[in-house]
Amino acid sequence: MATRPTTSGESTRSITWVWLALTAITMGSWWLAPAHITGTVQASTTITAVVLVLTFVKCRLIIRHFMEVRTAPRWLGHATDAWLVVLLTTVFVIYLF
């Protein structure tokens, strides 16, 4: 298992950018909610799909950077990605029915 050595500054910079991306995705998901614009809540399959894709991105960033899976064995990264795909696909299928 080969890991790339990082300096403390590089690690801090990386975590800061990931945190900013997570914050932006959270704000984007909130902005997609129709209730704060129209005042009424309406179900939308398109918006739900987009929010679930954003959820996948957020979860992947958290797992990779804050749970240190990016430096773990490659199989663990693939396993967590597969788990996320199965989980979010199941949530979307349940939403559709």
Residue, then its C-alpha position, 0 to 999 in steps of 0.5 A: m500500500a503506497t500512500r503519498p506523504t502530505t505536509s501539514g499545510e497541504s492537508t489543512r488546505s485540502i480539508t478547508w476546500v472540501w469543507l467549503a465544497l460541502t457548505a456550497i452543496t448544502m446551500g445549493s440543496w436548500w436553494l433547490a427546495p421549492a417551498h422557500i420560493t413559492g411558499t408551498v411544498q410540492a413533490s418533484t422527481t427531478i429535484t429529488a434526483v438532483v438532491l440525491v446526486l448532491t448527497f452522493v457527492k457530499c457523502r463521498l467527500i466526507i468518506r474520502h477526506f474526513m474518514e481517511v478512505r482516500t489513503a486506505p486500500r483501494w478496495l475500501g474506496h470501491a466498497t464505500d462507493a458501491w454502498l453509496v450507490v446502492l443506498l441512494t438508488t434504494v432511497f430513490v426507488i422507494y421515493l418513486f413508489 
